[in-house]
Amino acid sequence: MTTEKPSTPWAVHPAALLLGAALLSGCATGPNANPADPLEPYNRSMSTFNENVDKAVLKPVATAYRDVTPQPLRTGVTNFFANLGDAWSFVNNVLQFKGREAFDSLVRLSVNTVFGLGGVLDVASEAGIDRHKQDFGLTLGHWGVPTGPYLVLPLLGSSTVRDTAALPVDFYVGDLVDQVDDMGVRNSLYGLRIINTRANLLGTTSVIDTAALDRYSFTRDAYLQLRSGAKAGAGADEGKLPEDY
């Protein structure tokens, strides 16, 4: 018997987020607004909310996970989820007509799945096959869809209007974890991915907290630069920012 998959608590519906941002835009803009960030007052408030959730829940759990889990095992978990991501990167590289990148993504997926114990070992990188990470937001950008304003999403962190509009495709079509039928296994994989990703970013966030005079501006500018570089084909391999939990 097939059981319908319920929505996970972390899969905030992007359409609802877009609507909320649009409703807030009228009161969130100002005459001195950053052209790339006209929703800055709202975004700063949402960033503060996300940081508070992180401090209360995610960071302590991720720290405990890092402390009790050996580094080789955490590396294997990271490799496993990155290998799943190569499948969606292959699709988006095809949609962008990037033949070489699509071929590399397909080879990486095949090699790591077959010879890397389901992706736990990154054999492809050891063989010199580069990762070309892509998503549907970057595909839309490749075909001329503008990024729109910077937007901070509840729990999900940094985004843009274009990337938020692309989230339903990334989540419900491109995320292989969402295709797992067993709800318990699927939610366990979601939880493991969130905590492992946050654990990998513990050092990064500590540096930002120490060095950045304005954490919000630093994160925003780094995210927009990263997405611009990924669209241009540079620096798109493992681009993850502190708020990309």
N, C-alpha and C positions, 0 to 999 in steps of 0.2 A: 504494500500500500504506500502511495506517495503522499508525503506530508508537505503542505504548502510552507514555503520558507517565510517566516516572519521577518520583519525588518529588525536589524540589529540596533542596539542603542546608540552606536557610534555613527551610523549611517544617516546623518541629518539630511533631510531631503533638500537638494540644492535649489529647487524651484521656490521653496518656502523662504530660503535664505535670500534669494534674489529679490523676492517680493518685499521682504523686510527691509533690505537695503534701499530699495527704491522708495519706500515710504519714509525712510529716515533721511533720504538725501536732501529733502527740502529744508530741514532744520539743521543739517550737519555741515552745510557748506558755509563759506565765509569769503569776504573780499580778499583775504590774504592766503587762501587755501593753496596748497601745493597742487599744480595742474595735474599731477599723476595721482593725487590723493585728496580729492574734494570731499571725501567722507571722513576726513581725519578725526574729527571729534568722536564720531561713532566708533571708528576703528580703534582709537586709543582706549575707549571704554571697554570694547570687546577684548582687546589685548590684555587689559588689566584683569578682566574676568578669567580669561584663559590662563594667565599667569597664576592667579589664585587657585584655580583648579589643579594646575600643575604642581604648585607648592604643597597643596593639601593631599593630593592623591598620586599623581603620576610620578613625580620625582622620587618620593619615598619608596614606592613600589619598585621603580626602576633601579634605584640604588641598592635595594635589598636583592633584587634579581642579579645585578652585576656582582655583588659581593659573594653570592652563594653559587653562581654558575661559572664554571671554568671558561676561560677565554676561548679555547678551541670549540667548545659546544656553542657559545654565543656566536662565534664566527660561522659555524655550520648553520645556525638558525638564520643569520643574515643572508648567507648564500642561498638558502632554500627559498626565501621569499623573493630575493633578487632574481632567481631563476624563473619563478612564476611571472615576474614582471617582464622578463625578456619576451614572453609570448605576446603580451600586449604591445611591447615596443616593436616587435616584428610587424604586427598589423598596422601600426601607425606609420612606420617607415615605408610600408607598401603604399599606404594611402597618400603619402607625401612623394611617392615615386623615387625614393632613395634606395636604389637597387643594392648598392654595396652594403649600406647599413642594414637593410632588411635581410640580406644574405648572412651577414655576421650575426644578427640576432637569432636567426633560425639555426645556424650552426651552433651558437652558444647554447641554445635551448636543448638541442639534440645531444650535444656532447655532454653537457652537465647532467642531463636527466639520465642518460644511459651509463656514462662512465663515472659520474660524480655522485652516485648513490641518491638519485632523485634531486640533485642540485645542492646537496649538503657540501660537496666539494666543488670548488670553482676550477675545474680542470681547464675550461676554455681560456680563462685569464692566464693561467700558467702557460698555455700554448700560444699566447700573444694575440688572442682574438678579442678585440675591444668591445665593450658594452656601449650601445647607442640608445640611451634611455629616452623614450618618447611617450607622450600621452595624447589624449584627444584634444586637449586645450592647445598644445603645440601644433597639432595637425590643423586645427582651425586657423591658428596664426599663420601657418605656412600658406594657406589659401586666402590670406588677406583679411581675416576677421580681426579687427582691432582688439587690443587687450581690454580697453575700458578702464575705469578707475580701479585703484588698489582697493581690496576688500578683505577684512579680517572676519573669518567665519567662526561661529561658536565651536569650540573644541578643536576644529580642524586647522585653524590658524590662517596663515598668509594665503591670499588668493587674489584674483582679479575678477571682474565681472565675466570676462570670457571664460576663464578657467572654471569659475563656479557653474556657468551654464554647461560646461563640458563634463561636470562631475557625474551626472546620472549615467553617461556612457562609460566613463572610467570605472564607476562602481559596479554597475549592474550588467555590463557587457565585458569589460576588460579585466575585472578582478576575478581570477580563477578561484579564490577562496570563497567567493559568493556562490560558486557553482556546486559547492559541497552540499549534498542533500541532508546529511545528518546534522541537526541543529546544534547538538552538543559539541561535535567536532568542529563545526564551522565557527561557533562562537569562541571556542578555545583557541583556534588559529588566529582569529581577529585579536583576541586579548594578547596572545604571545607576540604577534607582530607589533602591536602598539607598545608593549613594554620593552621589547627588544630594541625597537627603533629609538625609544626615549633613552634607554640605557646607552646606546651608541652615541647619543648627543650630550651626555652628561658633561664631558670635558668641554665641548663647544659652548654650552650655555654658561659654564663657569667662567670661561674667558670673556664672553660678552658681558656678563654681569660685572666683571672686574674692569674691563677696558672701555666699554661703551658709555659715553656721557648720556646718551638718550637711546635706551634699548629699543624702543619702538621704531625710531627713525633708522637705526642701524639695520634692524630686521627687515623693514620695508624696503630700504634701498638695496640690500643684499638680495632679497627675493626678486625684485624687479630686474636687477642686473643678471641674476642667474637665469631667469626665464628668457630674457633677451638673448643671452649667450646660448641657451639651449636651442632657441629658434634658429639661431645662426649656425648651429651645428658645433659649437664650442662649449666645453665644460658641461656637457649634458649627461655624463655618465652616472654620477651618484649624487646629483644635486639635491640635498636635503637641508632644510633650515631648522633652527631650533623650534619653530612652531609647527613644523610638519610632523605631528605625532601620528 
